[in-house]
Amino acid sequence: MAIDYNKKPEQGSAGVNLNKINLTKESPTVSLSKGGSGQGVTRVNLNWSRGEQKKGFLAKLTGAAGGVDLDLGCLYELTDGSKGVIQALGNSFGSLNTPPYIHLDGDDRTGSAQGGENMHINLERPELFKRVLIFAMIYEGAANWAAVDGVVTLTQPSGPEIEVRLDSPNNGARICAIAMLQSTGQGVTVQRLVEYVNGSQSDLDRQYGWGMQWQAGRK
């Protein structure tokens, strides 16, 4: 059941933060907008920590030696049938005001940038979107999700921030499917996924039935 943040909390309810919504396993879905209403540009931010750099034998045991390059990206499908990927790999940064109406700002290769990585989704016309799958990929470094302590925050022009923490680490998998944005007749919803995929973007594609053709790319 989706959370409707426009509805006032019942009197006596505890733990309600009107400035932030945390999507969890127990409450995985939230509504962004009502049917037919534009939401403007929503910013998707990925932040993570490099953590303390371990050395020697302990680093080999924990897989924490060296930095980690964690990339933000998404698969998109528009209502006109067009599909694609937004990611730093292959310099597929997208466009905000023309199709696919999604733009990735840049590539933080260390996790040290204060702002992390940011992707903007132009939801001024939500009816143009069918679905957007937000994902993160460990491009370089050990596939140790517990160590990177990743968090994705969706910031809307109005309304509370929506936060998804990568708090169910499956070390060894390179890709994490974080959240799915879907446009319905009643508006736009965000659903928490936090599902880990062994393999590449093509394996992520197959798991969620995107049906695209893939080839190797690099930064």
N, C-alpha and C positions, 0 to 999 in steps of 0.2 A: 504493500500500500504506500502510495506516494505521500510525502510530507507536503502540506500546503502552508508556506510561511506567511501567507496573507491572513490566515485564520489565527485569531488571538488565542494564546494558551489559556487553558482552563485555570480558574482560580485555585491557588494552592499547589499548582504543578511546580516541581523543583527541577533544577538543572537546565533551564531554558536560557539559551544565549541568543538574543535577538540579532546579534551582529555576526554570528557564525553558526553554520549548520555542519555537523560532523556526520558524514555518511558512514554507517557501520553495517556489520552483518545483520544486526537486528532491525535497523532502519536504513535500507540501502537506496531509497529512491526519493527524489525531491522534484517538485514542479517548478520550472523557471518562469513560465508565463501562461496566461490564459489564451484560449484560441483566438487567433487573428491579431494578437497584440505584439508589436515589435519589442525586442529586448535590447536593441543597440548592440554594442560590441562587448562581448564577454572575454575577459582575459583569463587564460589558463597558465598558471605558474607552477613550474617544477623546481623544487629546492631539495638539496641533499647535502650530506656532510661527508667530507673526505675522511674524517676521523683522525686519530693519532696514527702516524705512520709507524707500524711495527717493523722490526728488523730481525734478521737471522732466522733461527729454527722456528720460533713462535709464529713468524709471519708465514712460513711455509705451511704450518699446521692450520692456521686460520684463514689463509687466502687473502690476507690484508696487506701484502707487500705492494708498494707502488700506488699511484693514484687510480681513480676510477672515472671513466668518461661515461656519464649517464645522459642519454638523449631523450628529449621529449618529442613525440610525434603523434600523428593520428591517421587513421583510415577514414575516408569520407565517402558518402554516397548521396548525391543530390536527387531530387524528385524527377529531374529530366533524364535520369539513368546514368549520368556520368559518375565515375568512380576514380579514386586516386589515393595517393599517400602524401602527407606533409611531413618532412623530416630533413635533418641536416645531411644525412647520407644521400649523395647524389644531388645536393643543392636544390632540393625540392621544397623551397620556402613558401610557395603559394602566393596568394594575392588577397587583400582584404576587401576591396571594392569591386572586383570582378571575380567570376568563378575561379576557384571554389569558395571564395569569401572567407578564407582562412589564411592566416599569415603567421609564420614562425619568425621571431625576431632574429635569432642567432644561435650560436652553439657555444655553451659553456663547457669546456673540455675538462675542467678540474673540480667543479663544485665550489670553487672559491669566490665566484662572482656573487656579490651581495644579493642581486636580483634574481639569481638562478636563470632558468630558461623560461621564455614567455611565448605563448601562442595566443593569437587573437581570433575569435570567431565572430563574424558579423551576423547577428541574429535579428537585424532590423526587419528582415523578411523571413521569418522562420519556416514559412511554407516551402521555401526553396530547398530545405534540407530534408533528407529522409533519416539519416543516422550518421553519427560521428563517433568513432571508437578512439578514445585517447589512450595512448600507451607510452611506456618508457622502455628503453633498451640499454643494457650495459654494453657499450660499443668496445671499450677497452678496459682491462683490469679484471680481477677475479669476480665471478658472478656470486657476490656475497651481498644479498639484499638487506640482511640484518645490519651490516656494517654501514651501508650508505644512508639509512634512516630517511628514506624519501617521503615527501609529502607533496600532494598536488592541491592547489587552491584555485577555485573558480571565483573570480570577482566580477559581479554584475554592475551595470550602471546604477541600479537601485536594488535594494534588497540585501540580505545578508550574504557573506562569503560562504562558499561551500567547500569543505575540506575533505580530502580522501587521503588517509595515511596508508603507506605500503607496509602494513603491520602484520602481514601473514607471510613472512619471507619463505621462499622456496629456493634455497641456495642451489646453484647449478643451472637454473634456467636463466636465459639471457633476456627474455622479454616478459614484461608484466602488462597485461590488459587492465587498465586502471578504471575507466568509466565509459559508459555509453550514453551519448546524447541522442534522443529520438524526438522527432517532430510528429505529434499526433493531432487529431482533430480538435483536441482540447488544449493544446499548447505544446511546450517543450519540456521533457523530463530528463533528469540526470540519474543514471543508475550506477551504483558502485559495483565494480566487478572484482578487482584485485585478484586476478587469475594469472598464474604463471605458465609460460609456454616454453617448452624445450624446442629450440630451433631458431629459425629466422622469421622475418616478416611474412614470408610465404606460408609458414606454418601457422602464424597468427591469422592470416587471411583464411586458410582452410578451416580453422577452428570456428570462425564466426561467419563463414559462408559469403565472403566478399567476391570471390570468383575473378580475381585479376591475374594477369601474367606478370611474372617477376624475372628480373635479371640482376646479376651482381653489380653493386655500386660501391663507391668509396667517397670519402670527404676530400 
